[in-house]
Amino acid sequence: GGGPPAEIPEPTSAALLGGGLLLLAWTLRRIRAA
């Protein structure tokens, strides 16, 4: 990629980003359901 520092592998950053989006969506659904 050339974006993030070499210390952070792209697959790892992508997984963290994806997990963050899933967690955010799950939180929003719970807030709306409550």
Buried (B, 14 or more C-beta within 10 A) or exposed (E): EEEEEEEEEEEEBEEEEEEEEEEEEEEEEEEEEE
